[in-house]
Every structure is written in C-alpha cells, then in structure tokens.
Amino acid sequence: MKWGANILSYQRSEIIFLVCVVLTAALAAAWIAQAVFDFFPNSADEYAYLFQAQTYLQGRLWNPEHPLREFFETYHIIHGDGKNFSKYPPVWPLTLSAGMLLKLPAWAVNPLIGAGSLVLVYSAARYRYGRYAAVIAVLALLFCPFFLFNSASYFSHTVCSFLILGFCVFMLRYERGFKIQNAVAAGVMLGLAFQTRYFTAALAGMAFLMYCLALRPEGWRKGFLGITIGFLPLFFSFLVYNQVMTGNPLLTPFQFYDQYDRIGFFKDWPYPHTFLRGMTETGIKWSYLSRWTGYAVGYLYLFALAGLVFKKKWHFSDLFFLTLIVGHAFHWASGTNQYGPRYYYEGFPFAVMTVAGFFFGKDGSFFQGRTGRVLRIAGAAFFFAGVILAALKIPTNATIVKSNVQHRQDPYHQAGKQGLENAVVLIQDSGTEPGRQTRDAEGLIREMPRRDFLRNDVDFKNEVLYALDLGQANIKLMRYYKDRKFYFYSRDEGLFARGATSLPAGREKRIVQSSQIRVQG
C-alpha cells in the first residue's frame, strides 16, 4: 500500500474520533473567544492583524494617512509617507480577510484553524509513533489551555503552527516514497509560514537543516531541492511585498516600524537586550509554559529528546521546539499580553508529539529491562498528571483572562454605557508605557499604554473615535471634527477614572475624577 493512501485511509473509528476532536476543539475555542475574550483583540498585535485584514477587505494594501496622524499613532501600525498599514507579514491578515469574505466572523477563523491543526498532529504522530501515541497527543492538546486560548485569540501563531505542521506532514510523506512533489508542497507550506512569522519559520527550517546535516537521512538532498523549489516563489513574493510597502525589498515593514526589533544582543536602545536578559526571559517563558500546560510536557520533552539524540533516532520534528526556545533567547521581545509563552506556541504540538511518541509509541527500545519499564511508567504517570492538571486549570485561566480583558475594555464599555454617538474620546496618560508594564504570574499585562486604546477602524469613521490627549494641540482635532462632541478618559494611579465631559467648541477643559460619568453641555 502506498504511504499516501495509508496515512489518509483511516479506520472508521479514527474518523469518528477526529470528527469529535475537531468539533470539540472548535467549539471550546469559540466559547473562549466569546465568553472570555468577548471577541476583543486583547493585545495591540491582535488589533494590528484585524486592522490589516480590514484594509485588504477594502481592496488595498494600505490606507490613506490621517491628516492629524499625531493623534492616532498606535502600536504596530505604520504612519508615514501618506500610508497607514500594519507592520506584520501578510498571510495571517489575508487569512482573516478571506474568512470574512466567506461571511465568517473574524473571531471564528482561529478556532477553526486550531481545530484543523489537530488533524495534522494526528497524521504526523500516527505515522511516526502509531495510533495510540497519536490519540494521546491529540487529547493532550485538546485539554490544554495553552492550545485552546491561543486558538481563540487573533494572534498569528495558530495559522503559523498549522502551516509548519503541514510542512512536517508533507516531509514525512516525502520520506516514505521520496516523491519530490511532497517536498515541493512542504516548501510551499514553509514559505507561507515565513510570510506569517519570519523568525518562527526560519527556526523550523533550521531544525530541518540540522537534521539533514547531522543524520544525513536517505533522500535528503532531493528533499532539500524540492523544499527550495516550493519555498523560493513565496520568498520572492516576500521581497516584492517589501518593495511595495517600504520601497526596499530587503526592508520588511516590521523593521521599517522599529529598527531595534531584531535578533541578537544589543545595548543601543532604551531597553537593551543582553545575554543575561535573554536567559532571564527564557526562564520566565519556561515558567509560563509550565503554568499553562500542567508542568509535565516541557520537562518530559527534554528527557525524551535526550534519549532520542543518544540513540540517533531523532527527527527534525523532535528538534523544532528546542530551536524555538534557544532562538527566542536571542529575541528581545517578551510577548507582551499573552496566554502562555506564545513565541513557543508553534513548537508546542511538536513537543507533545515527541513526548507521546517516546513514552507511548510503538518503539519500545528506549525502555529495556526493569529500570526502563519503571521510567516509562513514571514518565507516563507524570504526563497524564500534567494533562489533568492543565485541564483543571482551564476555569481558573478563564477567570483570570476574562478579568484582564474586561479591565482593558473599560473606556469602550464606558462609552457604550453613556451611549456616546458622533464623539471623540481623548485618552489621557494611562500611567504605563511599553517596557514599564508588569506581567502577572500567568504572563498577562493588566494595564494598557494609552496608545493601545486607539482602536479605530481603517477609515476613522467609527461612531466613537479614540485619540491621544495632546494638551493645547487638541484644538486642531476639535476644529477638524467640529461636528463631534469631545470627551476625556483618564486613569489615576493605575485605576480607571470614571469621568468624562464634553468640550465646548474651541475650548479645552480638563476634568477631575468623578464617581459617575457626566456630560456637560
């Protein structure tokens, strides 16, 4: 039987299992998107993805710049040279816009992709380790809050994970029959992942390259050629996109937005990234990983990988999670508001597959003798205990995240309660700025910098516009929007001030904190 037919010809029980898993995952993530996230883009990154998706839906790559841009400059949105667009690569915003064209709400796209990725996890794990290990890997992800909450978000990690899993499945297919079309398809998946998250895809490619150079698997040169053929057209389109957006094929919008957002250690920035900081951030991310996954998977992964390397039975899919951990030690960013260490998300399904395969797979050569059997039983028990603990933490995670989301939506809730129409809300100093925010034990940031509150639509035509309070310069904005009422929104010592007032035309009047919102004519 051909491998392609074998991997796709599941037994009826497997098909029923996968249908149940996909439906459960999609519904669980959709519930989190509604009941916990309130369909709100909880981080500036998520808003930027939606902003660019809405831009694409308008049939354009960028929007006209607002003539008073200084009032509307928010994070991750490029303002300049008459253009207004997101700094992020195009594949995830395009995916969002495609979903919306199909009449899907934006919040539903990631839950569907996340659920679909479980099919790819099952396919890859089934081929490498057998059906039993594949079932365990899928169920471990299904009950993991790290997987579910990110699948419910607007982050790009879910689609990037799906694409890299696709890369893995096609390469596993190639390794069975050495048909170059499978390697080409894998290259396409890697190219799409690269145009979703550059660094993550590069680290996946690095894991594959290390696998080829270290173990020299049969047919690796032909496979590498096929990957290159599939990858290069997408890489060239990436260069064209850069040229159109920034005027330089080698300058990404990401770099154009912030030249300091780069890989490596440096001190030429207000928040320098040193080796010590990289190690500290890695430790912090590991603690988040433990808290969001039940503690077991991370440690068991390191144990399993060591065993696989020792016996020279490792695969590039086993190495990918480690390359993410090491690679992001060189990246200054912490991930800001997140649901577990999101920069590790794409590698997490691979870590789960490695652990499930090592302890529950068809290859029992790792656990010979009495000591080996004891280690296998202990590892399996630790794994199941971690899965159960992670599942039991879902309600707690939901409560914590929901409180965070509600807190960060306060100005929009206040505007809604007051029934503001045809208004501009001026955001005063929020008391927190990037680099000075504090993360809680779950990795969440409660306070938002004031620029993060500027969640306007791409044409600045929303019923309530949010703008920066720039003091006496506000008069320019008031004259530009002379038919709108103006309000202030402020926080005092980290607490939201429930106070807002309209401004008489041509005048600016600051308000004091009040217990209720009031409007003055």
C-alpha positions in Angstrom: 0.0 0.0 0.0 1.3 3.4 -0.9 2.1 5.7 2.1 -0.2 8.5 0.8 -3.1 6.1 0.8 -2.1 4.6 4.2 -1.9 7.9 6.0 -5.2 9.1 4.7 -7.1 5.8 4.8 -8.2 5.9 8.5 -10.4 3.3 10.1 -13.9 4.3 10.8 -13.2 4.6 14.5 -10.3 7.0 13.7 -12.5 9.2 11.5 -15.2 9.4 14.2 -12.5 10.2 16.8 -11.1 13.0 14.7 -14.5 14.5 13.9 -15.4 14.6 17.6 -12.0 16.1 18.5 -12.2 18.8 15.8 -15.8 19.7 16.8 -14.9 19.8 20.4 -11.8 21.9 19.9 -13.6 24.4 17.6 -16.5 24.8 20.0 -14.2 25.1 23.0 -12.1 27.8 21.3 -15.2 29.6 20.1 -16.6 29.6 23.6 -13.4 31.1 25.0 -13.4 33.7 22.2 -16.9 34.7 23.2 -17.2 34.1 27.0 -13.6 35.0 27.9 -12.2 37.3 25.3 -15.6 39.0 24.5 -14.4 38.9 20.8 -11.9 41.7 21.8 -8.4 41.9 20.3 -6.7 42.0 23.8 -3.3 43.0 22.6 -2.1 45.6 20.2 -0.7 42.9 18.0 -4.1 41.3 17.6 -5.7 44.7 16.7 -3.0 45.3 14.1 -3.8 42.0 12.4 -7.5 42.9 12.3 -6.6 46.4 11.0 -4.7 44.9 8.1 -7.4 42.4 7.3 -9.9 45.2 7.1 -7.5 47.1 4.8 -7.3 44.1 2.5 -11.1 43.8 2.5 -11.2 47.4 1.2 -9.2 46.2 -1.8 -5.9 48.0 -0.9 -2.6 47.3 0.8 -2.6 50.5 2.9 -5.0 53.2 3.9 -4.6 57.0 3.4 -2.8 58.5 6.4 -4.9 60.7 8.7 -4.1 64.4 8.2 -3.7 64.7 12.0 -1.8 61.4 12.5 -0.1 62.5 15.7 -3.5 62.0 17.5 -3.9 58.4 16.2 -0.5 56.8 16.2 -1.0 53.4 17.8 1.3 50.4 18.2 2.3 48.2 15.3 0.6 50.5 12.7 2.9 52.4 10.4 2.0 56.0 9.8 4.1 57.9 7.3 4.6 58.8 3.6 0.8 59.1 3.2 0.3 55.5 4.2 -1.2 53.7 7.1 -0.8 49.9 7.4 0.2 47.1 9.8 3.8 46.1 10.2 3.1 42.4 10.2 3.5 39.9 7.3 0.5 39.4 5.0 -0.5 35.8 5.3 -2.5 35.9 8.6 -4.3 39.2 7.8 -5.1 37.7 4.3 -6.4 34.6 6.0 -8.6 36.7 8.3 -9.9 38.7 5.4 -10.6 35.5 3.4 -12.6 34.2 6.3 -14.6 37.4 6.5 -15.3 37.3 2.7 -16.8 33.9 3.3 -19.1 35.5 5.9 -17.2 34.1 8.9 -16.8 36.5 11.8 -13.1 37.3 12.4 -13.2 35.6 15.8 -14.2 32.3 14.3 -11.2 31.9 12.0 -8.6 30.9 14.5 -10.8 28.3 16.3 -11.4 26.6 13.0 -7.7 26.6 12.1 -6.7 25.4 15.6 -9.2 22.6 15.4 -7.9 21.6 12.0 -4.3 21.5 13.2 -5.2 18.6 15.4 -5.8 16.5 12.3 -2.3 17.3 11.2 -0.9 16.4 14.6 -2.7 13.1 14.4 -1.4 12.4 10.9 2.2 13.2 11.8 2.1 11.3 15.2 0.3 8.3 13.7 2.9 7.9 11.0 5.9 8.3 13.3 4.7 6.6 16.5 1.5 4.7 15.9 -2.2 5.3 16.5 -2.1 5.0 20.3 0.5 7.8 20.7 -1.3 9.9 18.1 -4.6 9.7 20.1 -2.8 10.7 23.3 -1.0 13.6 21.6 -4.3 15.0 20.2 -6.1 14.6 23.5 -3.3 16.3 25.5 -3.6 19.3 23.2 -7.4 19.3 23.3 -7.4 19.7 27.1 -4.5 22.2 27.2 -5.3 25.9 28.0 -2.2 27.0 26.2 -3.5 25.5 23.0 -7.2 26.4 23.4 -6.7 30.1 24.5 -4.3 30.9 21.7 -6.6 29.1 19.2 -9.4 31.5 20.5 -7.2 34.6 20.0 -6.4 36.8 17.0 -2.7 36.0 17.2 -0.9 34.6 14.1 0.6 31.7 16.0 -2.3 29.3 15.3 -2.1 29.6 11.5 1.7 29.5 11.6 1.6 26.3 13.6 -0.9 24.8 11.1 1.5 25.6 8.2 4.6 24.2 10.0 2.6 21.1 10.9 1.7 20.9 7.2 5.4 21.2 6.3 6.1 18.3 8.7 3.3 16.1 7.3 4.5 16.6 3.7 8.1 15.8 4.6 7.0 12.7 6.4 5.2 11.8 3.3 8.3 12.5 1.2 10.5 10.4 3.5 8.3 7.3 2.8 8.3 7.5 -1.0 10.9 10.2 -1.9 8.4 11.8 -4.3 9.6 15.3 -5.0 6.1 16.8 -5.2 5.7 16.2 -1.5 8.9 18.1 -0.7 7.7 20.9 -3.0 4.4 21.0 -1.1 6.4 21.2 2.1 8.4 24.1 0.7 5.1 25.9 -0.1 3.9 25.4 3.5 7.2 26.7 4.9 7.1 29.7 2.6 3.6 30.6 3.7 4.7 30.2 7.3 7.6 32.5 6.6 5.2 35.1 5.4 3.3 34.6 8.6 6.1 34.7 11.2 9.5 35.2 9.7 11.6 34.1 12.7 9.5 31.1 13.6 9.6 29.7 10.1 13.3 30.3 9.9 13.8 28.3 13.1 11.7 25.5 11.7 13.9 25.5 8.6 17.0 25.5 10.8 15.7 22.4 12.7 15.3 20.6 9.3 18.7 21.7 8.1 20.4 20.4 11.3 18.6 17.1 10.9 19.8 16.7 7.4 23.4 17.7 8.2 23.6 15.6 11.4 21.9 12.3 10.3 22.1 12.5 6.5 18.7 10.7 6.1 18.1 8.9 2.8 17.0 11.2 0.0 17.7 14.4 1.9 19.4 16.2 -1.0 16.4 15.6 -3.2 14.1 16.7 -0.4 16.0 19.8 0.2 15.8 20.6 -3.5 12.0 20.1 -3.5 11.6 22.4 -0.5 13.7 25.1 -2.2 11.6 24.9 -5.3 8.4 25.3 -3.3 9.8 28.0 -1.0 11.5 30.3 -3.5 8.4 31.7 -5.3 7.0 32.7 -1.9 10.3 34.2 -0.8 10.4 36.3 -4.0 6.9 37.5 -3.4 8.0 38.5 0.1 10.7 40.7 -1.5 8.2 42.2 -3.8 5.8 42.9 -0.9 8.7 44.7 0.9 9.5 46.8 -2.1 5.9 47.9 -2.5 5.3 48.6 1.2 8.7 50.1 2.2 10.5 50.9 -1.0 13.3 48.4 -0.3 13.0 44.6 -1.0 15.3 43.8 2.0 13.5 46.1 4.4 10.4 44.5 6.0 7.5 46.6 7.4 8.5 45.0 10.7 12.0 46.6 10.5 10.6 49.8 9.0 8.4 50.2 12.0 11.1 49.6 14.6 14.8 49.1 13.6 15.6 47.9 17.1 13.1 45.0 16.9 15.8 42.5 15.8 17.6 39.3 16.7 20.7 39.4 18.8 22.2 41.1 21.8 22.5 44.9 21.8 22.7 47.9 24.0 21.7 50.7 21.6 18.1 51.0 22.8 16.3 52.3 25.9 15.6 48.6 26.7 18.8 46.8 25.8 18.8 43.0 25.2 21.8 41.3 26.8 22.8 37.7 27.3 21.6 37.8 30.9 18.3 39.3 29.9 17.9 36.6 27.2 18.5 33.9 29.8 16.1 35.6 32.3 13.4 35.9 29.7 13.9 32.2 28.8 13.4 31.2 32.4 10.2 33.4 32.6 8.8 31.9 29.4 9.5 28.4 30.8 7.6 29.2 34.0 4.7 30.4 31.8 4.9 27.2 29.8 4.7 25.1 33.0 1.8 27.0 34.4 -0.2 26.9 31.1 0.5 23.2 30.3 0.4 21.4 33.6 4.2 21.4 34.2 4.9 17.9 32.7 5.3 18.4 28.9 8.3 20.7 29.0 10.4 18.6 31.3 9.4 15.3 29.7 10.2 16.8 26.3 13.8 17.5 27.3 14.1 14.0 28.7 12.7 12.4 25.6 14.8 14.5 23.2 18.0 13.5 25.1 17.0 9.8 24.7 16.3 10.2 21.0 19.6 12.1 20.4 21.5 9.5 22.3 20.2 6.7 20.2 20.3 8.8 17.0 16.6 8.3 16.4 15.6 11.9 16.5 13.8 13.7 13.7 13.6 17.4 12.8 10.1 17.5 14.2 11.6 16.5 17.6 14.1 19.3 17.4 11.8 22.2 16.4 10.6 23.1 19.9 14.1 23.3 21.2 15.2 25.6 18.3 12.3 27.9 19.3 13.4 28.0 22.9 17.0 28.7 22.0 16.2 31.1 19.1 14.0 33.3 21.2 16.7 33.7 23.8 18.2 36.0 21.2 15.0 37.9 20.6 14.4 40.8 23.0 10.6 40.7 22.9 8.7 39.1 25.8 5.4 38.6 24.0 3.5 41.3 25.9 0.0 40.3 26.7 -0.3 36.5 26.0 -1.8 33.2 27.1 1.3 31.2 27.9 4.6 31.8 26.2 3.2 32.5 22.7 6.6 32.5 21.0 6.8 28.8 21.8 3.3 28.0 20.6 4.2 26.7 17.1 6.6 24.2 18.6 4.4 23.0 21.4 2.4 20.5 19.3 5.7 19.0 18.2 6.9 18.7 21.8 3.7 16.9 22.7 4.1 14.5 19.8 7.7 13.8 20.9 6.7 13.1 24.4 3.7 11.0 23.4 5.8 9.0 20.9 8.6 8.5 23.3 6.5 7.1 26.2 3.5 5.6 24.4 4.8 4.9 20.9 5.4 1.6 19.1 9.2 1.8 19.6 9.9 0.2 23.0 13.7 0.1 22.6 14.1 3.1 24.9 12.8 1.2 28.0 14.6 -2.1 28.2 14.7 -4.0 31.5 13.1 -3.3 34.8 14.6 0.2 35.2 13.4 1.1 31.7 9.9 -0.1 32.5 9.8 1.9 35.7 11.0 5.0 33.9 8.3 4.6 31.2 5.6 4.1 33.8 6.8 7.1 35.8 7.0 9.3 32.7 3.5 8.3 31.6 2.1 9.0 35.0 3.8 12.4 35.1 2.4 13.2 31.6 -1.2 12.2 32.5 -1.0 14.1 35.7 0.1 17.2 33.8 -2.7 16.8 31.3 -5.2 16.5 34.0 -3.8 19.5 36.0 -3.8 21.6 32.8 -7.4 20.7 32.1 -8.4 21.5 35.7 -6.8 24.9 35.4 -9.0 26.0 32.4 -11.7 27.6 34.5 -9.1 29.5 36.6 -7.3 30.6 33.4 -10.6 31.7 32.0 -11.5 33.8 35.1 -8.1 35.5 35.2 -8.0 36.3 31.5 -11.6 37.5 31.5 -10.9 39.9 34.3 -7.9 41.1 32.3 -9.9 41.6 29.1 -12.8 43.4 30.9 -10.3 45.8 32.6 -8.7 46.6 29.3 -12.0 47.3 27.6 -13.1 49.8 30.2 -13.1 53.0 28.0 -15.1 51.3 25.4 -17.6 50.0 28.0 -17.9 53.4 29.4 -18.6 54.9 26.0 -21.2 52.3 25.4 -22.9 52.8 28.8 -23.2 56.5 28.1 -24.5 55.9 24.6 -21.9 58.2 23.0 -22.6 59.0 19.4 -20.6 61.0 16.9 -17.9 61.6 19.5 -14.1 61.7 20.1 -12.7 60.3 23.3 -9.3 61.8 24.2 -7.1 59.3 26.1 -5.1 60.9 28.8 -1.9 59.5 30.2 -2.6 55.9 31.3 0.3 55.7 33.7 2.0 52.8 31.9 4.1 52.6 28.8 5.8 49.8 26.9 8.8 48.4 28.7 7.5 49.5 32.1 4.5 47.2 32.2 4.3 44.4 34.7 3.3 40.8 33.9 1.4 38.6 36.4 2.2 35.0 37.1 0.2 33.9 34.1 2.1 36.3 31.7 -0.8 38.8 31.4 -0.4 42.6 31.4 -3.4 44.3 33.0 -2.7 47.9 32.1 -2.7 49.3 28.6 -0.4 52.1 27.4 -2.6 54.9 26.2 -1.7 54.5 22.5 -3.1 51.0 22.8 -6.5 52.4 23.4 -6.7 53.9 19.9 -8.7 51.1 18.4 -10.2 52.9 15.4 -11.4 51.5 12.0 -9.2 51.9 8.9 -11.2 54.9 7.7 -11.5 56.7 11.0 -15.3 56.7 10.6 -16.4 54.8 13.7 -19.1 56.3 15.8 -16.7 56.9 18.6 -13.1 57.8 17.7 -10.3 57.4 20.2 -7.4 59.8 20.1 -4.5 61.0 22.2 -4.9 63.9 24.5 -2.2 66.3 23.3 -3.0 69.2 25.5 -3.3 72.6 23.8 -2.8 70.9 20.4 -6.3 69.3 20.8 -7.7 72.4 19.3 -6.6 71.2 15.9 -8.5 68.0 16.3 -11.6 69.8 17.6 -11.6 72.1 14.6 -11.2 69.1 12.2 -14.1 67.2 13.8 -16.2 70.3 14.6 -19.4 68.3 14.3 -18.4 65.8 17.0 -18.5 66.0 20.8 -15.3 65.6 22.7 -14.7 63.6 25.9 -11.8 62.8 28.1 -10.9 59.4 29.5 -8.3 59.1 32.3 -6.9 56.8 34.9 -5.4 57.8 38.3 -2.7 55.8 39.9 -3.5 52.7 37.8 -7.2 52.9 38.4 -9.7 54.0 35.8 -11.3 57.4 36.5 -15.0 57.1 35.7 -15.1 60.6 34.4 -15.8 62.2 31.1 -17.0 65.6 29.9 -17.9 67.2 26.6 -15.8 70.2 25.5 -17.4 73.4 24.4 -16.4 74.3 20.8 -13.0 75.9 20.6 -12.1 75.3 24.3 -10.4 72.7 26.3 -11.3 71.9 29.8 -9.8 69.1 31.8 -11.9 67.1 34.2 -11.4 65.8 37.6 -12.1 62.2 38.7 -15.7 61.6 39.4 -17.6 58.6 40.6 -20.0 58.7 37.7 -19.7 59.8 34.1 -21.3 63.1 33.5 -21.8 65.2 30.4 -21.6 69.0 30.5 -23.1 71.0 27.7 
